[in-house]
Amino acid sequence: MTQNLTINSALTQAEKVCTRRGLSLTPMRRRVLELLLTAGAPVKAYDLLSSLKPGGGAQPPTVYRALDFLTAAGLAHKVEALNAYMACVRGDECGGAELYICEGCGAVTERHTSPVPTETPSGFQVDRSVIEHYGRCAQCAQS
């Protein structure tokens, strides 16, 4: 029950973020975000697709468009190393993130950072920033 309340709260917050920014959180985008929130770990696009298919009609381009929207809106992160996606725990407040990826168990931990690097090349405008670190989580390091 608590997880459902947390997921529902996150979805409500996402809707508010989108409304405030003049964006549309369509039913498909909302469902993809809900699946990311429910997973609690990075999910590959084709795994999302298989979860959506019982509801009917989802095609790969539809899922990728939803994921592109969610990452651009700051509601999800793409974990480049895993070619997977995860919900952003901070949503609207996320300007930058560091992802700590355990090479032992595959767990990914998110930590938020400053939205813009302190120094950028002349004329370069940073839209978003995600940094990935690889190593072992505390549990795997003890094994």
PLY file of the C-alpha trace (Angstrom):
ply
format ascii 1.0
element vertex 143
property float x
property float y
property float z
element edge 142
property int vertex1
property int vertex2
end_header
0.00 0.00 0.00
2.78 2.45 0.89
4.58 1.78 -2.41
1.34 2.46 -4.30
0.90 5.74 -2.43
4.49 6.72 -3.23
4.04 5.82 -6.91
0.73 7.68 -7.05
2.34 10.71 -5.41
5.19 10.61 -7.93
2.73 10.37 -10.82
0.69 13.28 -9.45
3.88 15.31 -9.07
4.89 14.43 -12.65
1.52 15.64 -13.92
1.98 18.93 -12.05
5.50 19.35 -13.48
4.22 18.77 -17.00
1.27 21.12 -16.57
3.52 23.85 -15.16
5.87 23.48 -18.15
3.08 23.29 -20.72
3.86 19.65 -21.50
1.41 16.81 -21.93
1.79 13.66 -19.85
-0.21 11.43 -22.19
-1.64 8.13 -20.94
1.24 6.22 -22.60
3.91 8.49 -21.08
2.21 8.21 -17.70
2.06 4.40 -17.96
5.75 4.18 -18.94
6.66 6.40 -15.97
4.49 4.24 -13.72
6.35 1.12 -14.91
9.71 2.79 -14.23
8.59 3.82 -10.75
7.23 0.35 -10.01
10.44 -1.35 -11.17
12.59 0.62 -8.75
15.62 -0.25 -10.92
16.75 0.45 -14.49
14.51 -1.13 -17.14
15.28 -1.75 -20.81
12.88 -0.33 -23.38
11.92 -3.76 -24.71
11.10 -4.95 -21.20
8.77 -1.96 -20.89
7.27 -2.88 -24.24
6.50 -6.42 -23.09
4.86 -5.01 -19.94
2.73 -2.69 -22.07
1.67 -5.25 -24.68
-0.98 -6.98 -22.53
-2.75 -3.60 -22.55
-2.43 -3.60 -26.32
-1.07 -1.43 -29.06
2.39 -0.46 -27.84
5.09 -0.47 -30.50
8.83 0.18 -30.00
8.74 3.74 -31.42
5.91 4.60 -29.03
7.92 3.44 -26.01
11.09 5.20 -27.16
9.17 8.45 -27.74
7.71 8.20 -24.23
11.17 7.56 -22.78
12.64 10.50 -24.73
9.88 12.73 -23.38
10.39 11.56 -19.79
14.17 12.06 -19.91
13.83 15.50 -21.54
11.28 16.49 -18.88
13.65 15.37 -16.10
11.31 12.61 -14.96
13.64 9.75 -15.93
17.32 9.04 -16.59
18.88 6.92 -19.28
21.56 4.67 -17.80
23.90 4.63 -20.78
26.03 1.75 -19.50
23.02 -0.54 -19.27
21.03 0.96 -22.16
18.17 1.15 -19.68
15.99 3.78 -18.04
15.04 4.62 -14.48
12.64 7.06 -12.88
14.24 10.18 -11.46
13.60 10.40 -7.74
13.67 14.21 -7.77
11.62 14.88 -10.88
11.26 18.61 -11.43
14.24 19.49 -9.25
16.70 17.34 -11.19
19.26 19.42 -12.99
22.07 16.91 -12.93
22.60 13.42 -11.64
25.37 11.01 -10.84
24.55 7.34 -11.23
26.53 4.79 -9.24
26.39 1.46 -11.07
27.39 -1.70 -9.21
29.21 -4.10 -11.50
28.50 -6.91 -9.05
24.71 -6.88 -8.70
23.70 -4.25 -11.25
22.10 -1.93 -8.69
22.03 1.74 -9.65
21.96 4.51 -7.07
21.10 8.07 -8.07
22.63 11.17 -6.49
21.76 14.69 -7.58
24.38 17.26 -8.42
24.60 20.84 -9.58
22.56 21.28 -12.75
25.35 22.98 -14.68
29.11 22.36 -14.61
31.05 25.30 -13.23
33.05 25.73 -16.44
31.90 24.98 -19.97
33.49 25.64 -23.35
32.69 29.09 -24.69
29.17 29.23 -26.07
28.25 25.72 -24.91
24.86 25.51 -23.22
24.27 22.47 -20.99
20.71 21.14 -21.13
21.19 18.19 -18.80
24.03 16.26 -17.28
24.33 12.66 -16.12
27.56 11.14 -14.85
27.96 7.38 -14.45
30.36 5.80 -11.95
31.20 2.09 -12.02
32.30 -0.01 -9.09
30.81 -2.12 -6.32
28.03 -1.26 -3.90
28.65 -1.71 -0.17
26.98 -5.12 -0.14
28.99 -6.47 -3.09
32.22 -4.97 -1.75
31.80 -7.05 1.43
31.34 -10.29 -0.53
0 1
1 2
2 3
3 4
4 5
5 6
6 7
7 8
8 9
9 10
10 11
11 12
12 13
13 14
14 15
15 16
16 17
17 18
18 19
19 20
20 21
21 22
22 23
23 24
24 25
25 26
26 27
27 28
28 29
29 30
30 31
31 32
32 33
33 34
34 35
35 36
36 37
37 38
38 39
39 40
40 41
41 42
42 43
43 44
44 45
45 46
46 47
47 48
48 49
49 50
50 51
51 52
52 53
53 54
54 55
55 56
56 57
57 58
58 59
59 60
60 61
61 62
62 63
63 64
64 65
65 66
66 67
67 68
68 69
69 70
70 71
71 72
72 73
73 74
74 75
75 76
76 77
77 78
78 79
79 80
80 81
81 82
82 83
83 84
84 85
85 86
86 87
87 88
88 89
89 90
90 91
91 92
92 93
93 94
94 95
95 96
96 97
97 98
98 99
99 100
100 101
101 102
102 103
103 104
104 105
105 106
106 107
107 108
108 109
109 110
110 111
111 112
112 113
113 114
114 115
115 116
116 117
117 118
118 119
119 120
120 121
121 122
122 123
123 124
124 125
125 126
126 127
127 128
128 129
129 130
130 131
131 132
132 133
133 134
134 135
135 136
136 137
137 138
138 139
139 140
140 141
141 142
